[in-house]
Amino acid sequence: MTSQPHASEQVENVSQFFQIHPENPQARLIKQAVEIIRKGGVVIYPTDSSYAIGCQIGDKSAIERVRRLRQLDDKHNFALICSDLSQLGLFAKVDTGLFRLLKAHTPGPYTFILNATREVPRLLLHPKRRTIGLRIPSHPIALALLAELGEPLMSVSLIMPGDSEPLSDPYEIRQLLEHHVDLIIDGGFGGIKASTVINLADDEPQVVRVGCGDPAPFMVEA
C-alpha cells in the first residue's frame, strides 16, 4: 500500500501534467519542463528503469522537498543523472580502468556509486564517504531534459515510503502526488524495478541493489 505524502509537503497549486512522447519528445514541452526545473521545481519523469523524481542539483530547497517526500535520511546516496560519460567525469573521480567499465555499461539501467569531485554540492554527498550516485539513462525523455538543462539532474527513484517498487502508472502518480510536486511527465507506463546500484568507490565492485540492470558483470568471484 502506497503511503500518502505528509500534508505539509503540498504545493499551493496542482502540478502541471505533460504528456510527452516516449520516443520522440516534443521539444516545446521539454523546454517548458526545464524552465520549471530551473525555477526550483520538483519533477517526476521517466527513465529507462522506472519513474524518478528530480530537481536541479544545486537547489537546496528542492532537494529538501525530495528528501522529505521520499522520507530519506542523510545517508541516502542521491544520484546525478548525466547525459554522457564526459559529464559524469566532471562529478566523479574516474581512472582509466573505471572509465572502461562504465563505458561498457552505459547508457543503461545502472546507478554507480563513485567517489565525488568538488563539483558535487556537499548537500548531495554521503556524509562520511564523500560518494555520489551517478547514472546515464537511455530513455529519450530523460536525455532530452538533460540536453536542454545542460547539467545533471539530482534524482531518486519514485519509490514511496512503505513501498518496495517504484510507482509506474502516470495517472496513479498524478492522483497521489499532483499536490506535492510541480510537474509530472507522462511518458507512458514505467518499469516496476528501479536501477541496479553498483558501488565502485572501493577496490572491488559491490552490488548494493539488484534492479532491472543485470548485476552479473559486477559480481566478484569468492
N, C-alpha and C positions, 0 to 999 in steps of 0.2 A: 504494500500500500504506500503510495507516494505521500510524503509529509507535506502539509501546507506550509508555505513560507510564512515567517513571522509578519504580523500586520505592520510592524514598524518599517519593513522593507518596501512598502508600497510606494511607487512613484505617483505623483499627483495625477498624471494623465494615463490613459490606456496606451500601451506601447503601439508603435507602428508595426504593420504586418505586411512584409513584402513577399510576393510570390516570384521567386527568381528561378529561371530555367537551370536545371542542374548540369546541363552540358554546354549550353550557350548563354551564359549570364548576360542579362540586359545591362549595358554599360551605364545607362541613366540611373537604374536602381542601385547598382554598385556604388556609383558616385554619391548618391543620397545616403547610402548606408555608411560610407566612410565619413561623410560630413557629420553624421550622428556620433560616430566613434570619436572624432576629433573634438567634439563639443562635450566630451565626458560621458558619452552614452555607454550603457552596458547592452551588449547584443548577443543574441542566440543565433548560431549559424551552423550549417552542416559541414562535416569533414568527411574524409574517406573511411573513417571508422564509425563515428557517431556524431550526434549533435554536440556542440560545445558552447560554452558561454565565455565571452571575451570582452576586452576593453583595451584602451591604449596603455602601453607599457609603463609610462611614467605618471599615470593619473592615480594619485593616492586614494582619492575619494571613490573612484570607480572600482579600484582594486578591493577596497574595503567592503564595498557593496557585494562584490562577487564572493568574497570570503564569508560574509555573513549569510548570504543566500545559500551557499553550499555548506555552511557551518564547518569551515576549515580552521584548523589550528595553525600556529606559526611554523610548524614543522612540515607542512604540506609543500611538496615541490610543485610550484607553479610551472607552467610550460610557456615558452615563447614559440609561437607558430611562425616559422620562417618561410620565405619564398624559395630559397635555394641554399646550397652549401656555402656560398660566399657570404651570404647574410648571416648564416649560422655561425660562421667563423669569427664574426665580429663580437659575438657574445659568449663564446666558449673557447677554452684552450684545447686546440686540436693539433696533434702532431701528425706526421706522415702516415703512420700505421692506423691511427684512429680515422684519419681522413678517408683512407681506402675502405675501411669497414663501413663508415657512414655512406660513402658513395655507392656501395653495393646494395644498400638497403633503404635508400631514399630516392625519390619520394615514396612514402608508404605509411602504413598504419602503426608506426612506432613512435614512442616518446623516449628520447635518450637523456639520461641524467648525466650531465657533464660538469666539469669544473668551470665556473663562470669567470669572465673577464670583468674589468672595471666598468664596462659599458652597461652591465646589468644593474638596474636600480636595487639598492640594498633591501627595499621593501619586498622584493621578489625572491631574495636568496634564502636558502635553508640557513637558519640562524647559526648553526655550528659548523656546517661543512662548506659553505660558500659554493653550493651547487645549484644548478638550474636545469629544469627540463627543457629540451628543445625538440622540435618536431617539424618535419617538412611534409605536408599533406599532398595528396594527388587530386583532391577534389577541385573542380573548376571554379566553384563559387568561392571557396576559401582562397585559392590562388589569385582570383580576380580582386578580392578585398585587399590582399597583401600588396598586389601590384599598384593599386590605387593609393593605398595608405603609405607605401614607401618605407615601411618599417614593420617589425614583427608585431603580432597581436599577443597580448597576455591572455592566456586561455586555460580553462579546465574543462573536463568532460561534464556533460549535463546529467550528472548522477545526483539526484536529490537525496537529502538526509533520510536514512532509513531504507533506501533502495540499493540494490546491488547492480542494476543495469541502467544504462542511460535512457532517458525519455527519447522516443523515436517518432511519435505521431505529431506532426506540426500543429494539428488542431487541439490535441490534448495539451501540448506545450502552451499554446495560446490561452486555453481555458485556465490553466494553472498559474501561468506566470505573466499574463498581459499587464498586470498592475505592478510588476516587480522589476521589469527591465524596460529599456527604451525602444528596442527593435527586436522583432522575431523574423528571421528569414526562413520562409518555407521553401525548401529545395526538394520536397518530396519526403517519403518515409526514410528515416535514418537507420543506421545499423543499431543493433541491440548490444554490441560489445564495444567497449572503449579501446583505445590503442594499447598495444603491448608496451610495457615500460621496461627499459633495459638500463641498468646503472653501468655506465662506462667511466665513472670518475675514479675507480680503483684499478688495480693491476689486472684483475680478471673481470670479465663481464658478469653481471648478476641479473637474472630475470626477476624483476620486482613484482610485476603484474602480468598475467597472461590475458591478452585480449584478442583482437582479431588478426594481429600480426603473428606469423609463425615464430615461436621462440627458439626453435631448434638450432638455427645458426649461431645462437649466442650461448648455448648450453656448454658448460665446461665439463669435460670428462673427469670423473673422480679418479 
